[in-house]
């Protein structure tokens, strides 16, 4: 595959994935975000960490703003 074809293929896959994510209803998006948050907080690797860096979500991305349940954790961001 030539570089230009690869670039086009990547763009097409990204558009397809974003369209599928954008098509999710609010309830489904909240449910998936909650599941991701729970799985993340259950990881052994994050049990005793002091700082976790993340991102602030926008659009139809996984919701990151909800506060987490750990004592030293004030936000997901």
C-alpha positions as CSV (number, residue, x, y, z in Angstrom):
1,X,0.0,0.0,0.0
2,X,1.4,3.4,-1.0
3,X,1.6,6.1,1.7
4,X,-1.2,8.1,0.1
5,X,-3.5,5.0,0.1
6,X,-2.6,4.3,3.7
7,X,-3.4,7.9,4.7
8,X,-6.8,7.7,2.9
9,X,-7.6,4.3,4.5
10,X,-6.7,5.7,8.0
11,X,-8.9,8.7,7.4
12,X,-11.8,6.5,6.3
13,X,-11.5,4.2,9.3
14,X,-11.4,7.3,11.7
15,X,-14.5,8.7,10.1
16,X,-16.3,5.4,10.4
17,X,-15.4,5.0,14.1
18,X,-16.3,8.6,14.9
19,X,-19.7,8.3,13.1
20,X,-20.5,5.1,15.1
21,X,-19.5,6.8,18.4
22,X,-21.5,9.9,17.5
23,X,-24.5,7.7,16.8
24,X,-24.6,6.4,20.4
25,X,-27.5,7.7,22.5
26,X,-26.8,9.6,25.7
27,X,-27.8,6.7,28.0
28,X,-25.4,4.3,26.1
29,X,-22.6,6.8,26.2
30,X,-23.1,7.3,30.0
31,X,-23.2,3.6,30.6
32,X,-20.0,3.0,28.6
33,X,-18.2,5.9,30.3
34,X,-19.2,4.5,33.7
35,X,-18.0,1.0,32.8
36,X,-14.6,2.4,31.5
37,X,-14.2,4.4,34.7
38,X,-14.9,1.4,36.9
39,X,-12.5,-0.8,35.0
40,X,-9.8,1.8,35.2
41,X,-10.2,2.4,39.0
42,X,-10.1,-1.4,39.5
43,X,-6.7,-1.7,38.0
44,X,-4.0,-2.8,40.4
45,X,-1.6,-0.3,38.8
46,X,-3.7,2.7,40.0
47,X,-4.4,1.5,43.5
48,X,-1.8,3.7,45.3
49,X,-0.8,6.3,42.7
50,X,-0.5,9.9,43.6
51,X,-1.2,11.5,40.2
52,X,-3.0,10.2,37.1
53,X,-2.9,12.3,34.0
54,X,-5.8,12.2,31.6
55,X,-7.7,14.4,29.3
56,X,-10.9,16.5,29.3
57,X,-13.4,15.0,27.1
58,X,-15.5,16.8,24.5
59,X,-18.2,15.8,22.0
60,X,-19.0,12.1,22.0
61,X,-15.8,11.0,23.7
62,X,-15.8,8.9,26.9
63,X,-16.9,11.2,29.7
64,X,-14.0,12.1,31.9
65,X,-15.3,14.9,34.2
66,X,-17.1,12.8,36.9
67,X,-15.4,12.8,40.2
68,X,-13.8,9.5,41.1
69,X,-14.2,7.6,44.4
70,X,-10.6,7.6,45.6
71,X,-9.7,9.9,48.5
72,X,-7.0,11.8,46.7
73,X,-8.8,12.0,43.4
74,X,-10.7,15.2,42.8
75,X,-11.5,14.9,39.1
76,X,-11.0,12.7,36.1
77,X,-9.2,15.4,34.2
